[in-house]
Amino acid sequence: MPDYAFACVDATGANRKFTVSFPYDAYDAQIVFIERALEAMCRKQSALLESPTGTGKTLCLLSAALAYARNEGRAKKRRARAREKASTSETVTEEFVDAEVRRERERAPTIVYATRTHSQVRQVLGELKVLDSNTRATTLASRKHACAREDVRALVGDAQNNRCSKLVAERKCGAKNVLDMSLNRKGIGEKFDVFEGGVRDIEDLVIAAQKSRGPCPFYLSRTKCADAEIIFMPYNYLLNDTVRRGLDIVWEDAVVIVDEAHNLESSAADSMSYSLTAAKLAKAIQETNSAWETKLTVDDNDEEGVLRDDQKELFKRGMGEEASAFGSNDVLELGRTLLQLEEVLDGVCREASTKSGKSGTLGECVEDGAFIYNLLERVGITQFTYQRAVTIMKGAAKMVQLGSDFMEAATGTHKETPLTEIANFIERLFTKRADQYFVTRVGPDTDNFKTSQRQRQGPTLSYWCFFPGLCLKELIEKNVGSFLLASGTLSPMESFSSELAMEFPVRLENPHVIQRNQIWGGVLTHGPGGNVLNSSFRFRDTDNYKKEIGSVILSTAKIVPDGLLVFFPSYGVMNSCIDHWRFVEGGLWAGIEASKTCFIEPSNSEEFQECYKRYNEALNDGTRRGAIFFAVCRGKVSEGIDFADKACRGVILTGIPYAGAKDPLVMHKRSFLDKRRANDGESYSGNEWYSQTAMRAVNQALGRAIRHKNDFGAVILADERFANENARNQLSLWLRPSIQVHSVFNSVVSGLRDFFQSNVGSVASAKPAPAKFVDIAVVKAKAKADTMARKEKSKASIASLVRQFSKDQGDDEDEEARKKFMLVSKRTVPLQAKKLDLFGAAREKQTREAQRKSPLLMQLARSRGEETDNVGQVIDDENAELPSEERTKLFMRRAKLELSRDAYNELVSHIDKVNTDEFDIRDLLRVASRVLKAPENPKGLYALFGEFVPSSHKPIYEKHRQALIERQEKVKAQKIAAGGPSQLVVVAPPNACVVCSHPCDKPFFASACKHVACYKCWLDKVVKPRGPGVCPSCSAEVLKRHLEKKFF
């Protein structure tokens, strides 16, 4: 196992040295990641660490944290021994010496590793076993995952917790009894060595406990917290203050690692929010009635003899002190209070509907966070009475559960009691008041549940937290040493830091460890039928869109080998499209099924595991067809599942997963952020949050394409909105350089075919380098030398190009190109010195490879002399008349230099169709006249472009060129006559309306997003008479005064 030497400066300014063991030869990106993590821990600071999926960030986090904690533990022991030795020669009391020594001999800082789900915890444990299988680790899990008794695991919520507590209290749980006896001996002992330290998955502990009748895994994992080096847990254990307080964890100076932290913001807000639905309130009222009847029965009022005296005594023992804490009249009064609350909420909604002029419907009332205290005060729950109400609620809930056990009124399928939920919520409201960060809403719920009193839809009381940082405030106050938040999709980091209200002095945005030729990325704006691809609300329900996106998937499935993942913005859009392909466009679905075995992501977690298993089996069934997985962004496929190698060779994203714009939670979150922005002028706006959360989900889904250094895959963004530069700039940093915009579907098809032909069988066969000891200083020195060498080479190349261009002083067009090149070179030279240019060599090689493979550009490979590697080299004009091959080569070099990337790619895609069935001379000339300049210049690009026109079409080309020249001269004459400067006029095709999809009659664009539509369409279908509308393409807010006329 290679070792790496690191040096960091800690918070006191002292130099600290670390040796980090890593199971493989580390990539440069991994070394940088470990270095930044160590820097944050040494300085007791927090860090945002972004590294693409597949770069080994989990191993980096584990190796860095363990190296730091163990180093810190050794340092503490050295300081303790030195202090103890020094104290023997000083006149201090023995008690003082012992106290000081004990404090200094405290063990190393605890590492708390949190991730989203139990399945992700299992994956991290697998990485730790590879790194160091003897690490003292423990995994915290709920009874659902950690209990050894099947009868308890079958229950859920409070029923499960109460059943476990009852068995333990009565010493009827054998597994807990074994644990207690083992702990009373000198250790867990030889018989149960499977629990003696080391890395153990919670499932392994459960199986071992069931087979050997060993200690209880649930309580064992908590017992081991005091001695564990690293403690694993899901998010909710870290974010739930009630659960957190029950854990024996030393938080001071601890290192808290949150993996897959892109979900932390939403998870933290959810943990602080609460919604009391009409259904939940009605069930709580029913539970109160059951508790009242049970209380009467137990308190010697059992006239029917339902319970024996010994059962009553056992029941009271199970209730403990709560049995005498309240009487039956208290429970009855609680029921009346909940009924009053139901009436109050109903009245608030009626009043809101009357004010809005919509009587007869369930209205919506939205107020600030303090409004919830006003509602509770109306039913008698205040700062002075809430504790009594909470006590009765919790006691009544426990009574219902125990009553079910004794009177066999339940079959073991109880969910968490609503009474307990309401009690916990009210307790938190009054003990930790922070209503300035909340919004109170009373309004309709999507479940359409009817109240217990009236047969109509009941209201929902929601108390939403819009400030996730509030959840972590208590942890920060416990003097945690460092928070390390890691993910592949943390950017933009400023907004992430703002939402969590934490300072992150250490930040990292890592590049990928793959080469440029291992990823193919493209934006597809039109499908095979030429229709626009746009999955926004206005278009996604049309038959044209569903047919077009289905055709894209069918064509791509025939090219992409092995596994293909297709992501939709939501389950609704996915199901709608699949139903259309099945029942309306039957041939589409049949074609997709014929190309690959199809699987659809289920919403149920149990069903998903079976579906995922069958997907992998289909990839290995030997038919070579592969499989396709239809999934949704933010679903199980998009996060936490490792689709390495052939499990995913391609990802198609069919749209941007914006949250529902009309969803009450989304609407009020945006409003809350806008108000905060107006107050402080610094926070990010509601629209920025809305866009960034969607793009984080996009990047998370796209990360499935590449899982390790030798992997390769393609990414297709099948939505025209990604053609917008602002949208592409929000993609992950590692993916952006590979993304090209394609307006023609055939260019995507040819690009994919070339990509997979060059990658299949080559990248996967690469072998890792042998392990060795590497000093970080050597790695850094080598990286710096390589960077300087690239800079010098880049400068020499640019100087050579400038000299070549300067030879042709007489050519106005080349003079313009020279100025343009100088401007670009000044901008790009600093970037080439950065690490992000590691794709440079691969990019140049890929370009040459593509030119050699293209059947229509084969002539570029036939130059008369020795070819130069300088792509931008221009042949001296003093030479004689150039041969056709050289003129073709000159055109391609100058076009690549002078045209924008999009224009160049569009031109090449049309040139590539020459001598094929798809070739149309009119299309080629139309594109050439739009992107090339000065047709009258014999040395211009348009003149050189004639080399690509077949001889049979040369007369049409010359006629077209002459017409352009005449038109330009006419425009020049008109300008001179009017006293204005001469200007080249390029006729652009009319803009397509984003509303009706037809050419715009009177084109106007929205200043916020620049999308264009007919003026009449804007007014009739988008802009509201007295309020903002929403752009059908990007959902940006549009007002009438924001519309501007588009002239060209």
Secondary structure, DSSP 8 states (H G I E B T S, - for coil): --EEEEEEE-TTS-EEEEEEE-SS---HHHHHHHHHHHHHHHTT--EEEE--TTS-HHHHHHHHHHHHHHHHHHHHHHHHHHHHHHHTTS---HHHHHHHHHHHT-----EEEEESSHHHHHHHHHHHHHH-TT--EEE---HHHH-S-HHHHTS-HHHHHHHHHHHHHTT--HHHHHHHHHHHTTSS-STTGGGSSS---HHHHHHHHHHHT---HHHHHHHGGGT-SEEEEEHHHHH-HHHHHTS----TT-EEEETTGGGHHHHHHHHH-EEE-HHHHHHHHHHHHHHHHHHHHHTT--TT--S-HHHHHHHHHHHGGGGGT--HHHHHHHHHHHHHHHHHHHHHHHHHHHHTT-TTS---EEEETTHHHHHHHHTT--TTTHHHHHHHHHHHHHHHHHHHHHHT---S-----HHHHHHHHHHHHHHS--GGGEEEEEEE-TT--B-SSSSSB-EEEEEEE--THHHHHHHHHTT-SEEEEEES---SHHHHHHHHT----EEEE---SS-GGGEEEEEE-B-TTS-B---STTTTTSHHHHHHHHHHHHHHHHHS-SEEEEEESSHHHHHHHHHHHHHTSHHHHHHHHHHSEEEE--SSHHHHHHHHHHHHHHHTSSSS--EEEEEETTSTTTSS----GGG-SEEEE-S-----TT-HHHHHHHHHHHHHHHHHS-S--HHHHHHHHHHHHHHHHHGGG--STT--EEEEE-SGGGGSHHHHTTS-TTTGGGEEEESSHHHHHHHHHHHHHHHTTTGGG--------EEHHHHHHHHHHHHHHHHHHHHHHHHHHHHHHHT-TT-HHHHHHHHHHHHHHHHHHHHHTSGGGGGHHHHHHHHHHHHHH-TTSGGGG--SS---S-TT----TTSSS--HHHHHHHHHHHHHHHS-HHHHHHHHHHHTTTTSTT--HHHHHHHHHHHS--TT-TTSHHHHHGGGS-GGGHHHHHHHHHHHHHHHHHHHHHHHHTT------------B-TTT-SB-SSEEEETTT--EEEHHHIIIIISBTTB-EE-TTT--EE-GGGEEE---
